Amino acid sequence: MTDDPNTASPPPSATVRVARRAADADESARASRTWWEDAADAYQAEHGGFLGDDAFVWGPEGLDEARARLLGKPEELRGARVLEVGCGAGQCARWLRSQGVGEVVGIDVSYRQLQHARRIDEQIGAAVTVAQADAQRLPFADGSFDVVCSAYGGFPFVPDAAAALAESARVLRPGGRLAFSVSHPIRWCFPDDPTEAGLVACDSYFDRRAYVEEDDAGRAIYVEHHHTLGDWVRSIATAGLYLRDLVEPEWPEDNEQTWGGWSPLRGRIIPGTAIFVAEKPPVP
Ligand SMILES: C[S@@+](CC[C@H](N)C(=O)[O-])C[C@H]1O[C@@H](n2cnc3c(N)ncnc32)[C@H](O)[C@@H]1O
């Protein structure tokens, strides 16, 4: 969906056609990898200042984990092993490290994004552990992490939400927590326009076909998937997790920034981000 912050960066490859169609797990991951290899530089140049080198921002509204505390109490987090999915340049992982979290690993499908993580580390004298991997196939053993988190990383780009959540649930220990943000599903009804034109619903909320940008050979070069609120809740349950919270951050008065189709004007009227907080049941 072009309403997502991702597409605020200029299209890296020649998009010749936009389609609503199916795109499977492999095609989606391939498109994401290609897109983010090309878009990473522009994304970091445009949004790096807003994100902060070592801050944990959940979305364009600017809700910060330091305030939201969706991952747990600071004292609990300190001893935790944390995985960040779709970490980009590792800003969230770096914030977690700065809070004293001992083990933080970030994964991302884009090597170029991870190069930006290294660049920021060198600039500010930090060190986050990162690896190139797909959210749909995590290269970790079962029960490896206490917390899995993601700020718009990975989950907006997967066709099978239940399978991707099951994969995150697999690497969580019993009693562990998963928190992730995506575009609020209602945004898929509206045009990707930060002005009044973006306030008129014109697409069906129930149309689950992916938003696909294709090159001149019909290859997907950008794919984003729509899952309704019900789809997400059902997928969380199917993955064996229970939902603790669904946070819909309100647009703050002091955020005047426009990020692609996100703007103060729209943000004050319709939700832009959904943050799901779920837990894996403890062993009985
Ligand atoms: C909007 S950016 C968010 C990055 C970071 N969390 C932030 O807030 O800037 C989305 C990130 O998800 C990554 N991504 C997309 N599909 C992925 C997948 N299947 N597995 C892992 N990462 C993926 C992209 O490479 C990109 O870095």
The ligand as an SDF file (V2000), in Angstrom:
LIG
                    3D

 27 29  0  0  0  0  0  0  0  0999 V2000
    9.8330    0.5540    6.8140 C   0  0  0  0  0  0  0  0  0  0  0  0
   11.3540   -0.2770    7.0360 S   0  0  0  0  0  0  0  0  0  0  0  0
   11.4220   -0.3070    8.7890 C   0  0  0  0  0  0  0  0  0  0  0  0
   12.8300   -0.4580    9.2590 C   0  0  0  0  0  0  0  0  0  0  0  0
   13.0210   -0.0680   10.7180 C   0  0  0  0  0  0  0  0  0  0  0  0
   12.2780   -0.9180   11.5970 N   0  0  0  0  0  0  0  0  0  0  0  0
   12.6320    1.3860   10.8700 C   0  0  0  0  0  0  0  0  0  0  0  0
   11.7690    1.6800   11.6960 O   0  0  0  0  0  0  0  0  0  0  0  0
   13.2030    2.2060   10.1490 O   0  0  0  0  0  0  0  0  0  0  0  0
   10.9630   -1.9580    6.6260 C   0  0  0  0  0  0  0  0  0  0  0  0
   12.1300   -2.9000    6.7500 C   0  0  0  0  0  0  0  0  0  0  0  0
   11.6510   -4.2460    6.6620 O   0  0  0  0  0  0  0  0  0  0  0  0
   12.5670   -4.9930    5.9180 C   0  0  0  0  0  0  0  0  0  0  0  0
   11.8810   -6.1850    5.3800 N   0  0  0  0  0  0  0  0  0  0  0  0
   10.9650   -6.2430    4.4010 C   0  0  0  0  0  0  0  0  0  0  0  0
   10.5490   -7.5000    4.2110 N   0  0  0  0  0  0  0  0  0  0  0  0
   11.2320   -8.2620    5.0930 C   0  0  0  0  0  0  0  0  0  0  0  0
   11.2500   -9.6420    5.3980 C   0  0  0  0  0  0  0  0  0  0  0  0
   10.4720  -10.5140    4.7390 N   0  0  0  0  0  0  0  0  0  0  0  0
   12.0740  -10.0890    6.3720 N   0  0  0  0  0  0  0  0  0  0  0  0
   12.8760   -9.2140    7.0430 C   0  0  0  0  0  0  0  0  0  0  0  0
   12.9080   -7.8920    6.7980 N   0  0  0  0  0  0  0  0  0  0  0  0
   12.0850   -7.4190    5.8390 C   0  0  0  0  0  0  0  0  0  0  0  0
   13.0680   -4.0330    4.8520 C   0  0  0  0  0  0  0  0  0  0  0  0
   14.2810   -4.4430    4.2870 O   0  0  0  0  0  0  0  0  0  0  0  0
   13.1710   -2.7430    5.6490 C   0  0  0  0  0  0  0  0  0  0  0  0
   14.4400   -2.5650    6.2120 O   0  0  0  0  0  0  0  0  0  0  0  0
  1  2  1  0
  2  3  1  0
  2 10  1  0
  3  4  1  0
  4  5  1  0
  5  6  1  0
  5  7  1  0
  7  8  2  0
  7  9  1  0
 10 11  1  0
 11 12  1  0
 11 26  1  0
 12 13  1  0
 13 14  1  0
 13 24  1  0
 14 15  1  0
 14 23  1  0
 15 16  2  0
 16 17  1  0
 17 18  1  0
 17 23  2  0
 18 19  1  0
 18 20  2  0
 20 21  1  0
 21 22  2  0
 22 23  1  0
 24 25  1  0
 24 26  1  0
 26 27  1  0
M  CHG  2   2   1   9  -1
M  END
$$$$
